Structures are given as C-alpha cells and as structure tokens.
C-alpha cells in the first residue's frame, strides 16, 4: 500500500493504552476499578496482526519457511533484548534460554507464533472462503468452552490467558482482522468509515454488551454457561472501532504533527511495552496520584524504546550487512 493505514496505527496505539491500563490498578489507589480494557486491547493486537498479514497475498507452501523466518526476525530480537534487560537490571528473571523462548514474551508471543502458522495456510488455501473459516473458528471456540475447557466459577474467558481456549479465541479475531485487511487491499467498503456517529454508537453498544454479559455471567452462576457468547459483542467492538479509527475524527488527530508522532511512536512499541511493563510496576509514586499514572507511562515508553533499540542492534548483529545506526535508534 502506498500510504499507511491510519486505522491500524491508531488501533495499535489504543491496544497499548488499554492493555497497560488494565494492569495498573495499583496506581489508581482507591479507584482501581478504572484499570480495565485489557480484553479489548488483546483483541485489537490480534486483529491488527491479521489485518497487516493479509494486505499482500501469500505465495506458496514452499515460501512458508522464509515467511515465518521474517516473523521470527521481527519478534524474537525484541524478546531477547528485553530478557537481557530483565536479567541485568531486575531480580525477577534469571532463566535458561528455553524459558526465554517460551516465556520471555509472556503468553502473547508463543500464542501468536503458533497462530502465524495457521493464518499462513488459511491465507494460502482458504482465503476465498474466509467467512466460513471465521464461522468455523467461532463454533470451535464455543464447543471448546463447553466440552474441552476446565473452568471454575467465576470464570473470565478473555482474562485467563493461560487457559487453552486462547488459541481458537484469539485466532477468531486474527481472522476478522485478516478479512478486513484483504478487503482493504482491494479497496472495498471504505465508505463505512464515513458513518462516524453510527460506528461510534455500535462500538459503544459492543463495549456495553461485552461488559454486561461478562459481568452477569461472572456473578450469577446459573448463567455462567452464557459467558462464551461475550465473543460476539467483542467482534462488534473490533469491527466498528476499526472503522471509527478510519474516519475523519481520528484522522484529524492523526494528521497533526504531534498526533502522528505519538500514535506511531507508541503504537510501534506495542510488543516492547507489553513485555517490559511488568518489570516497572511500582507503588512508590502513588503519593503523587493522579500524576503517578502519566509519569509511569512516560517511564514505560522510554524503557520500551531503549529495549526496541537493543532489539534492532541484536537483529543487525546476526546479519551480514554493516550496522545501520540510524535504523537502530529510529523512533518508528
């Protein structure tokens, strides 16, 4: 594509904010109920990943090793960089290389590395029937919930990232993003972005439906069997939020010099921010509330950027070409 996709850039930015916000309840002191949005942020991560992958057609089964290698080169230098930083500067992470590969990126990295395999072959062989694939994965998720998943009440499906339902659940949103990416590459349905008020209302209804359904099924045991259907309003959230981010309201912010820099800089650090943030959690600044929250975010972004630079340095170290120092310190 000749120009950047504004909607995806903004969705990545929002995903970073929502996931980080859901993890910092201790910074809100007496208002920890404001620490939410992580489920939506996780979905947006996978949606954006599927979207960008389907902007270009997949070549062949024989090209898969090279395609997968590029995914490894994008993700694992960051994982190694942050693991080095954690080992050197923090006391919570002194492990072997196997643990770095499997747990250095927390649950997100091994999950998306597995889903990359499935998304490639779906894109190669099943792209014409992508709607049917999405419906099939949604059905598999529901059946998984009822017949495979071991769950105790109360259960939060989107929050329990260690449960094996995350495989079909997040693959569903990855496929939804893939569908939108494929449509974007052939310039279909862009007029949807013009209906900004409608997109905002439907997105808010999706958010309300998600929180209402999960809230009720987490508190009323007799209704807990309905919990899995919270994936439906979440589909509406991802779909309409994307189109909202493609509209003129969002573009008016993105097209400013400051807005463009902040959105692209923070959104470009989404992986680094997600992995490193756990090391920086502290309550030592809570006496400054609410200023402790923006201070924490600034520190987090700076550390994530430094980790990103180290990751690029590691990536270039294992290439034959000379170091490109401008690329190493690039902000995005």
N, C-alpha and C positions, 0 to 999 in steps of 0.2 A: 504494500500500500504506500502511496506517495506521501501521505501525511499521517501523523499519529492519530490513534483512536482516542478521542477525548474521554469518552465514556469509560473505557478500560483504565486509563490513567487515574481517573477520579475514583473508580471503584477500588483500585488498589490502595489509594490513599485512605478511603473510608474503612477498608478492611483493617489496615494498620491501626487506625484510631479505635475501632470497635473492639478488636481483639485485645489490644493493650488495656483499654478502659475496663474490660471485663476482668482483668487480672489484678487491678489495683484498688480493690475495695478497702484495703487498709489505709490508703491515702485519703479516703473520704471521711475518715474518723467516724462521726455518728451518722453519716449519710451513705453507708456502704451499699444501699440498695441502688445507688446510681451507677455502680460498677456492673454494667450489663452490656449486651450486644455482641458477645463473643461468638455465639452461634451464627449470627448473621455474618460476622466477619469471616469465619471459617468457610462458609458457603461462598462468599464473594471471592476468596482466594482460589477455590477450585473452579468457580465459574470463569474467572479471568484466565486461568491456565488453559482450560478447554477452549476458550474463545481464541486466544492467540495461536494455539496449535492448529486450528482449523482455518486460519487465514490463507494457508497455502496447501495445495493437495499433497498427499503422501505419495511417494514414488513407487516403491516396490518392497516386497518382503526382504529381499537381499540388502536393501538400504537401511533396514532397521538397526543393525549394529552401529552404523555411523550416526544415525539419528539419535539413538539412545546415548551414544558417547557424548554428543553435544549437550544433552540434558545433564549428564554427569559432570561435564566440564563447567556447566553453569552453576550447579548446586553445591557439589562437594568441596571445591576450594573454599567456599564460604563456611561450610561445616568444619573443615579442618582449621581454618583461621580462628573461628570462634572457640573451638576446642582448645587450641593453643593459648588463647587469651584466658580462658577459664582455668586452665591448668597453672598458668603463670601467676595470675592476679587474684584468683579466688580459691577457696578451700573446698568447694563442693564438687569438683570434677577432676578426679585423678583415676583414669580408667585406661583399659587397653584399647588397641586400635579397632578391635571388633565392636566394642561398645561405642566407640566414636562413630563408626559406620552405621550401626543400627539404632543408636540412641542420641548421637551428637546433634541431630536435628530435631530432637524430641519426636513426637508421634507423627508430625506432619511430613517430614522428609521421607521416611520409609514408606508411608502411605502413598504419597504422590509418585514415588519412583516405581511402585508396583502398578499404580493406575496408568502411568505412562505407557506401560506395555499393552494394556487393554485398549487404551484410546488410540494407539497407533494402528492396531489391526481393525478396530472399528472404522477408523478413518480410511483405511486402505480398501476394505472389502464391503463394509456395510453403510457407507455414507449415504447411499440412495434411500436407505430405509431407517434413517436416524430417528425419526419419530417413533417407529416401532421399537427400536433399541431402547429409547428413553422410557417408553411404556413398560417394556420388559424388565428393565432395571428397577423401576418403581415397584413393580409387582414383586420382584425378588426381594427388595428391601422390606416390604410388608410381610411377606412369607417368612423372611429371616427373623423378623421381630417376633412372630407368633410361634415358630417351630424350632428355631435354632438358638436364639439368644437366651442366655440365662440372665434374668433380671429380677431384682428385688424392688419392692415398693418402698419409697418413691424412686422413680427412675427418670433421668433426664437424658434422652437419646442423643441430643446434639452436644451435650456436655461431657459425656462419658467417652472420651477419645480413646481409651484403652480397650473398649469393647469392640468385638469384631464386626459389628454392624456398620462401622465406619467405612468399610470397603464398598459395599453397594450404595450406602447413603451418600457419600461424597462423590462417588462416581456418577450418580444421578445428576448432580449439579455441574459436574465437569462436562457431562454430555449436553446439558442445557446450554452451557457456555459455548460448546463446540457448535451446536446448532445455530446460535446467534452469530458466531464467528463466520461460519460458512455462508450464512445469509448476507452478512456484511461484505464479504469478499466479492459477492456478485450484486451488491447494491440493492438488496431487496428490503422493502418495508421501512425505509428510513423516515417516511412520513410519520411514523409512530412517535418520533421524538418531538413533533410539533404540538402534540396534545399534552402540554406540560401539566396543567391542572389535573387532567384525568389520570396521568401517570402518577402524580403525587398522591392523589386520593386512593388509587388502587394499591400503591405501595404501602401507604399508612394502614389501609384495611388489611393487607397481608401481615404487617407487623403486629397489628392488634389481634388478628386471628391466631397468629403463632403464639403470642404470649398468653392469650386467653385459653387456648387449647392445652398448651403445656402447663399452665398454671393450674387449671382444673384437674387434669389427669395426674399431676404430681401430688395433689392434695386429697382427691377423692378416689379411694382405692377401687371402688366398684366401677369407675370409669377409666381406670388406667389402661385398659385394653385399647382405648382410642388414641393413646399417646402417639403411635406411629404416624397417624394422619396429620401430625404437625408438619410433615414434609410438604404438604400441599400448599398451605399459605406461604411457606418459605420459598416455594417456586415463584409465587406471585411477587414476593419481595425482590428476589434476584432479577426477575424479568423486568418489572416496572421501574426498579431503581436504576437499572442499566439505561433504559430509555430516558429516565429523568436526567441522568448524567450526560446524555447526548443532546439535551435540549438547550435552548438559549440561556436559561437561567444559569446553568452550570458553566456553559461556555463563556458567559460574560465574566465570570470569576477566573476561569482557566486562562483566558486570553490576556489578562493583565500580567505585567511583568512579575509582580510578587506572587500572584496566584499560580502562575505557570511554574515558577521555581519551586514553591513549597509543595505543590501537588506532585510534581515529577520527582523531586528530591526525596521526599518522604515515601511516596509510593514505590520508588525504585529500591528502597531499602527494606521492603516488606519482609523478606526472608531473614535478613540480618536482625531487624528489630524483633521479630517473633522469637528467634532463638536466644538472643543475648539478654532479653529483658529480665528473665528470671534471676540473673546474677546481680541485677541492680536494685532489686526491691529493698526498700528500707523505710522505716518509720521515723528516722531521725529528723526529718524535715516537717513532721506533722504539726509542729507548733506554729508553722507559717500558714496553715490552712486558710484559704484555698490556694495560695500561691505555690504550695508544695507540688501541686499537680502539674502546672506548666513547667516548673523547674525540673521535675522528674522527666517530663517528655523531652526537654531540651538536652539533658544529660544523655538520655537513651538514644536520641538521634545522633548525637556527636559520637558516642561509643560505637553505634551501629555503622556509621560512616567509616570510622577508623578500621573496623573489622572488615568492611567491604573492600577498603584499600588493601589490607593484608591479604584478603582472598584473591584479589586480582594479581597481586605480587606472586602468590603461590601458583596461580594458574599460569602466569607467564614464565615462571621458573622451569616448568616442565614442557615448554615449547622451544623449538629451535631458534625462533626469531629473537633479536635483541629486545631488551626491556623497553617498553613504551611507557615512560614515566608519566606522560600526560594522561594516558589511559588509566594508569594505576590510581591517580588522585582525582580522576573525573568525578563530578558530583552526580552525574547520571548518564 
